[in-house]
Amino acid sequence: MVKRKRTQTLHRNTLYNLSERVRSAEHPAMRPHPEFSFGILRSSAMSKVDILIPAYNAAHFLPGTIESVLAQTEPDWRILLVDDGSTDGTREVVRQFMHDNADCLRGRLTYIHQPNRGLSAARNTGIRCSDSPFIALLDADDLWLPTRLEESLGSLENAPAVGLSYGGVSRFAEKGTVIDTFVTSRLGKTPQQTVTRLYTRSVAFPCPTVTFRRQCIGTVGMFDELLRATEDRDLWLRIAQHYGVVFIPKILALYRTSASSMSGDLPRMLAAQRTFIDKHHGEPGCGWAARRVALAGALQQQAQGYSHRRQHGIALRFALSSLTSAPWRPTLWRTAAATLAHALRSPRTAA
């Protein structure tokens, strides 16, 4: 994907404006309200699009996230906020925010509490509670730009063969600095090529920019709750096998990153990716060569993650394993060379 530095000033200003609204909303929302207790608050009217917001211990970010929905130019929406067993006062934050914004949110936000079951289960709970023709995704710590829904619905409403749309995204750090911007589609020229690119991680659909038809779920099923990572790519691939996919060449959302994003639970990530690769191997677009490339990409990601942790010995082993899987991929040679250079420069190389 191509980074467009010239857009950083614009998005930094947008992020600043949203951050100002976040700060103004956070303080009163964080006050405790021990007298308030609920499991489900339901809105009544069906909207054009249901917005799924799964939340687990993200109370600090939720007011800003919901504020970015309130700022949408498309007015016909409903929020389905699924609290996945949070222990940080999410319930009280939502209650206070709904109280402070009653005129804007009355009948437009459904709060659902469930025991902690993971991201896929939380999203599936939201899907089960939805009844709108379109479903848009937004994580509890990300932000939408004001035209996000308008652009997404416009790409789907007059294209019945298209099941999913996504767009560009800017990543920003915890302090509000824009890191990079991705606005290139990299979709395949044919539906099967798109499936192959999803399978091999050659294209990414940023979750806060994704909108899909609810009818897709009836065709391909919901998020796979057995996958503890890569569950979004798994659903996108299944949708792409049956429906068209369209890319919106505009920045639609701001994706929050943290210091731990690059070096999270690497073993769990690799296990989930292997499961995903094996699950779809043999399907159209997911043949022998694609499987080798997909596995090489997963191993390359491990090499990059361990290198970020400065565990250069482990990183080098993963880099060499990725080369063995798909030696015709130039990017794998570059990763292996960079990993080797880091290992040689390191005074201590973890084995």
C-alpha positions in Angstrom: 0.0 0.0 0.0 1.2 3.5 -0.8 1.7 6.0 2.0 0.6 9.5 1.2 2.5 11.9 3.4 0.8 14.9 2.0 -2.4 13.8 3.7 -0.9 13.7 7.1 -1.4 17.4 7.9 -5.1 17.1 7.0 -5.6 14.0 9.1 -3.6 15.4 12.0 -5.9 18.3 12.1 -8.9 16.0 11.9 -7.5 13.9 14.7 -6.8 17.0 16.8 -10.4 18.1 16.4 -11.7 14.7 17.4 -9.3 14.5 20.3 -10.6 17.8 21.6 -14.1 16.4 21.6 -12.8 13.2 23.2 -11.3 15.2 26.1 -14.5 17.2 26.6 -16.5 14.0 26.8 -14.2 11.8 28.8 -14.1 13.5 32.1 -17.9 13.5 33.0 -18.3 10.1 31.4 -15.7 8.6 33.7 -17.5 9.5 36.9 -18.9 6.5 38.7 -22.6 5.9 38.9 -23.1 3.0 41.2 -26.9 3.3 41.2 -27.1 2.4 37.5 -27.2 -1.2 36.3 -28.4 -2.8 33.1 -27.7 -5.7 30.8 -29.3 -4.7 27.6 -30.6 -1.3 26.5 -32.4 -1.7 23.2 -33.2 0.8 20.6 -36.4 0.2 18.7 -36.4 1.5 15.1 -34.6 -0.2 12.3 -31.9 1.9 10.6 -30.2 1.8 7.3 -26.9 0.5 8.9 -26.0 -1.1 12.2 -22.6 -0.1 13.6 -20.9 -2.9 15.6 -18.7 -1.7 18.4 -17.2 -4.6 20.4 -15.6 -3.3 23.6 -13.3 -4.9 26.1 -11.7 -2.7 28.7 -11.7 0.3 26.4 -13.7 2.7 28.5 -11.1 5.4 28.2 -11.6 5.5 24.4 -15.3 4.9 24.0 -16.6 8.5 24.3 -14.3 9.6 21.5 -15.3 6.6 19.3 -19.0 7.3 19.7 -18.4 11.0 19.1 -16.9 10.1 15.7 -20.2 8.3 14.9 -22.3 11.3 16.0 -20.2 13.4 13.6 -21.3 11.3 10.6 -22.8 13.1 7.6 -25.0 10.0 7.1 -27.8 10.2 9.7 -29.6 6.9 9.4 -27.6 4.6 11.7 -27.8 2.6 15.0 -25.0 1.6 17.3 -24.8 -2.0 18.7 -22.2 -1.8 21.5 -21.3 -5.2 22.8 -19.5 -5.1 26.2 -17.5 -8.3 26.2 -17.1 -8.6 30.0 -15.2 -5.4 30.6 -13.9 -4.7 34.1 -12.9 -1.1 33.7 -16.2 0.7 34.2 -17.4 0.5 30.5 -21.0 0.1 31.6 -20.9 3.3 33.6 -19.1 5.2 30.8 -21.8 4.2 28.3 -24.5 5.1 30.8 -23.1 8.6 31.4 -22.4 9.2 27.8 -26.0 8.3 26.9 -27.3 10.6 29.6 -25.1 13.5 28.4 -26.1 12.9 24.8 -29.7 11.9 25.2 -31.0 14.1 22.4 -28.5 12.6 19.9 -28.6 8.9 21.0 -32.1 8.3 22.1 -33.3 5.2 20.3 -29.9 4.9 18.4 -27.7 2.9 20.7 -28.2 -0.6 21.9 -25.9 -1.7 24.8 -25.4 -5.4 25.3 -23.3 -7.0 28.1 -22.0 -10.5 27.9 -19.4 -12.6 29.7 -15.9 -12.3 28.1 -15.8 -14.6 25.1 -13.4 -12.8 22.7 -13.7 -10.4 19.8 -15.3 -12.8 17.3 -18.0 -13.8 19.8 -18.7 -10.1 20.6 -19.1 -9.2 17.0 -21.4 -12.2 16.4 -23.6 -11.1 19.3 -23.9 -7.7 17.6 -24.8 -9.4 14.3 -27.5 -11.5 15.9 -29.0 -8.3 17.4 -28.8 -6.4 14.1 -31.7 -6.1 11.6 -30.4 -3.4 9.3 -29.5 -4.3 5.7 -25.9 -3.1 6.2 -23.4 -3.7 9.0 -20.4 -1.4 9.6 -17.5 -2.2 11.9 -15.8 0.1 14.4 -13.5 -1.0 17.2 -13.9 0.7 20.6 -10.6 2.6 20.3 -10.7 3.7 16.6 -12.2 6.8 15.0 -14.3 7.5 11.9 -13.9 10.5 9.7 -17.2 12.3 9.1 -18.0 10.9 5.7 -17.2 7.3 6.5 -20.7 5.9 6.5 -21.9 8.1 3.6 -19.1 6.9 1.4 -19.5 3.2 2.4 -23.3 3.1 1.9 -22.9 5.0 -1.4 -20.6 2.2 -2.7 -23.1 -0.5 -1.8 -26.6 0.7 -2.2 -26.6 0.9 -6.0 -24.4 -2.2 -6.6 -26.4 -5.3 -5.5 -23.6 -7.7 -6.6 -21.2 -6.1 -4.2 -21.2 -7.6 -0.7 -18.4 -5.7 1.0 -16.7 -2.3 0.8 -13.6 -0.9 2.5 -11.4 2.1 2.2 -8.2 3.9 3.2 -7.0 4.3 6.8 -4.5 6.4 8.7 -2.7 4.8 11.6 -2.1 7.1 14.6 -0.1 6.7 17.8 -1.4 7.1 21.3 -0.2 10.7 21.5 -2.2 11.6 18.3 0.7 11.5 15.8 -0.3 10.1 12.4 2.1 7.3 11.6 1.2 6.4 8.0 -1.7 6.4 5.5 -2.8 3.5 3.3 -5.1 4.3 0.3 -4.3 1.7 -2.4 -6.7 -1.1 -3.0 -4.5 -4.0 -4.2 -7.6 -6.0 -5.1 -7.3 -8.6 -7.8 -8.4 -8.1 -11.3 -10.8 -11.0 -10.9 -12.8 -12.2 -7.9 -10.6 -15.3 -7.6 -7.4 -13.1 -7.6 -9.0 -11.1 -4.7 -9.6 -14.3 -2.8 -5.9 -15.4 -3.4 -4.7 -12.0 -2.2 -6.7 -12.2 1.0 -5.5 -15.8 1.6 -1.9 -14.7 1.1 -2.2 -11.5 3.1 -1.3 -9.5 0.0 -4.3 -7.2 0.6 -5.8 -5.9 3.9 -9.3 -4.7 4.6 -8.9 -2.3 7.6 -11.7 -3.3 10.0 -12.9 0.3 10.8 -13.5 0.9 7.1 -15.4 -2.3 6.4 -19.2 -2.4 5.6 -21.0 -5.5 4.4 -24.5 -6.5 3.5 -26.2 -8.4 6.3 -27.4 -11.0 3.7 -23.7 -12.0 3.3 -23.9 -13.5 6.8 -26.8 -15.7 5.7 -24.7 -17.0 2.9 -21.2 -17.5 4.4 -21.8 -17.5 8.2 -20.5 -15.3 10.9 -17.1 -14.7 12.4 -15.3 -17.9 13.3 -15.1 -18.0 17.1 -12.5 -20.7 17.0 -10.0 -18.3 15.5 -8.4 -16.0 18.2 -6.7 -13.9 15.5 -7.2 -13.6 11.7 -10.9 -13.9 12.2 -11.7 -10.8 10.2 -9.6 -12.0 7.2 -11.4 -15.3 7.4 -14.8 -13.7 7.0 -13.6 -11.3 4.3 -12.3 -14.3 2.3 -15.6 -16.1 2.6 -17.6 -13.1 1.5 -15.2 -12.5 -1.4 -15.9 -16.1 -2.6 -19.6 -15.2 -3.2 -19.8 -11.4 -3.6 -18.0 -8.5 -5.2 -15.7 -6.3 -3.2 -15.2 -2.6 -3.8 -12.5 -0.3 -2.6 -13.2 3.4 -1.7 -10.0 5.4 -2.5 -10.5 7.8 0.4 -9.4 7.9 4.0 -12.4 6.7 6.0 -11.0 6.0 9.5 -8.2 6.5 12.0 -6.7 3.3 13.4 -5.1 3.5 16.8 -1.9 1.7 17.4 0.0 1.1 20.6 3.6 0.2 21.6 2.5 -3.5 22.0 0.8 -3.8 18.6 4.0 -5.0 16.7 5.0 -7.5 19.4 1.8 -8.9 20.8 1.1 -12.6 21.3 3.2 -13.9 18.4 2.7 -17.7 19.1 -1.1 -17.2 19.2 -1.0 -15.2 16.0 1.0 -17.9 14.2 -1.3 -20.7 15.4 -4.4 -18.8 14.2 -2.8 -18.0 10.8 -1.8 -21.7 10.4 -5.4 -22.7 11.2 -6.7 -20.1 8.7 -4.3 -21.3 6.0 -5.2 -25.0 6.5 -9.0 -24.2 6.7 -9.1 -22.7 3.2 -6.4 -24.7 1.5 -7.8 -26.4 -1.6 -10.6 -23.9 -2.2 -10.6 -21.8 -5.4 -7.8 -19.3 -5.2 -6.2 -21.1 -2.3 -4.1 -23.8 -4.0 -0.6 -25.2 -3.4 1.4 -22.1 -4.4 -0.9 -19.7 -2.6 -0.6 -21.9 0.5 3.2 -21.6 0.4 3.0 -17.9 0.0 0.5 -17.6 2.8 2.7 -19.6 5.2 5.8 -17.7 4.2 4.0 -14.4 5.0 3.0 -15.7 8.4 6.6 -16.8 9.2 7.8 -13.4 7.9 5.5 -11.6 10.3 6.9 -13.7 13.1 10.5 -12.7 12.1 9.5 -9.0 12.1 7.8 -9.3 15.4 10.7 -11.0 17.2 13.1 -8.6 15.5 11.1 -5.8 17.0 11.5 -7.5 20.4 15.3 -7.7 19.7 15.2 -11.4 19.9 17.3 -11.6 16.8 18.2 -15.3 16.9 14.5 -16.4 16.9 13.7 -13.7 14.3 16.5 -15.1 12.0 15.2 -18.6 12.2 11.7 -17.5 11.2 13.1 -15.4 8.4 15.0 -18.4 7.0 11.9 -20.6 7.4 9.8 -18.1 5.4 12.4 -18.2 2.6 12.2 -22.0 2.5 8.5 -21.8 2.1 8.4 -19.4 -0.9 12.0 -18.6 -2.1 10.7 -16.8 -5.2 9.3 -13.9 -3.1 11.8 -11.0 -3.2 10.3 -9.4 0.0 11.3 -12.5 2.0 14.9 -12.1 0.9 14.8 -8.5 2.0 13.4 -9.5 5.4 16.0 -12.2 5.9 18.8 -9.8 5.0 17.6 -7.2 7.4 17.1 -9.7 10.1 20.6 -11.1 9.6 22.1 -7.6 9.7 20.3 -6.9 13.0 21.5 -10.2 14.4 25.1 -9.5 13.5 25.0 -6.0 15.0 23.4 -7.1 18.2 25.9 -7.7 21.0 23.6 -10.4 22.4 21.4 -12.5 20.1 18.6 -14.3 21.8 18.4 -17.9 20.7 
